[in-house]
């Protein structure tokens, strides 16, 4: 398994990056970044190899897709299976983008909050097909509300030619409805400090096709993983394990490989993020860092988008300070329960 430190050295070959890269030598490359960069890497948490039902359960089934579907480059197989079986698919945040946000198969991004799988209605199905799961994102016992069968991502394409389609329409789910009730008004909220969903909408608006948004664990990562409307894998990269400085490090790797890259983090900037940004400056890398905090030169909602548009045109490192009302995270908690990703949010 390639690590972020190794990938950083590869991207900045011939330069003195060892001091910074060593900080990330134990951090595995997230599947989304590997997919975006076209490298051969897989997401890495342990998968519990047990099947409690037949290879494909009878009756109604729901699919839970994890990051190894993306890291092993089996997204097309997943899409073919879902279409052939006429089934809904929920994805953990490391597999964000396996379906466009408006696909009839897309149930939403899950695993971030305690009630996600309950509200997705997993207990109402006869079986759960789990594929490519990383238990750092979603432990097995959290989503096993019905009998679970583990299907390797590489088998999805073959199974698409064998499965019979479900006869009932794909139902709506409470999680998507509840989260939409928070995100949709937030996308158009004109208040300053910004609604977190509005800050994410600005990121989506400014990101060029093929660009990458990375985010640190915590409140920024939660809102990016929850509300960024993806159309393809590799657009949004929020790691499963909290690692200081990882958002900036992943953005730097993407920038050095020629991708438009925006990192999202909170204030104050930690020492690893500052070290990565100093290295980015030395390497003349075009990295944008959107820093969510209490202050910033944003007096009208439109100012954030204007600053981001200017930053993405800058050939060097650009820091955009934006006031964001992170207290609105309580609305997500009200909708889907406490945050369980990364062991929960700091008190």
DALINQUI-V889416 format. One record per backbone hydrogen bond with DSSP energy under -0.5 kcal/mol. CO is the residue of the C=O (numbers start at 1). NH is the residue of the N-H. Records with the same first field share a line. If there is no record, write none. Layout:
CO->NH / NH
This chain:
2->29
3->7
4->8
5->9
6->10
7->11
8->12
10->13
12->15
15->17
17->21
18->22
20->23
21->24
22->25
24->4 / 5 / 27
26->28
27->4
30->34
31->35
32->36
33->37
34->38 / 39
35->38
39->41
46->48 / 135
47->49
48->50
60->126 / 127
62->129
63->65 / 90
64->131
65->92
66->69 / 70
67->71
68->72
69->74
70->73
71->41
74->78
75->79
76->80
77->81
78->82
79->83
80->84
81->85
82->86 / 87
85->166
88->63
89->107 / 108
90->65
91->110
92->95
93->96
95->98
96->234
97->233
100->103
103->106
105->89 / 107
108->91
110->93
112->340 / 341
113->116
115->119
116->120
117->122
118->121
119->174 / 175
121->124
122->125
127->62
128->130 / 149
129->64
130->151
131->66
132->68
133->135
134->137 / 138
139->142 / 143
140->143 / 144
143->145
147->128
148->52
149->130 / 151
150->152
152->155
153->156
155->159
156->160
157->161
158->161
159->162 / 163
173->177
174->178
175->179
176->180
177->181
178->182
179->182 / 183
180->184
182->186
183->187
184->188
185->188
186->189
194->325
195->198 / 199
196->200
197->201
198->202
199->203
200->204
201->205
202->206
203->207
208->211
212->214 / 262
213->237
214->264
215->239
216->221
218->222
219->223
220->224
221->225
222->226
223->227
224->228
227->229
228->230
230->101
232->235
235->213
236->238
237->215
243->246
245->249
246->250
247->251
248->252
249->253
250->254
251->255
252->256
253->257
254->257 / 259
255->258
260->212
261->288
262->214
263->290
264->216
265->292
270->274
271->275
272->276
273->277
274->278
275->279
276->280
277->281
278->282
279->283
280->285
281->284
285->287
286->261
287->318
288->263 / 290
289->291 / 320
290->265 / 292
291->293 / 322
292->267
293->324
296->298
297->299
300->303 / 304
301->304 / 305
302->306
303->307
304->308
305->309
306->310
307->311
308->312
309->313
310->313 / 314
311->314
318->289 / 320
319->321
320->291 / 322
322->293 / 324
323->194
324->326
325->328
326->329
327->330
328->331 / 332
329->332 / 333
330->334
331->335
332->336
333->337
336->115
338->114
340->343
341->344
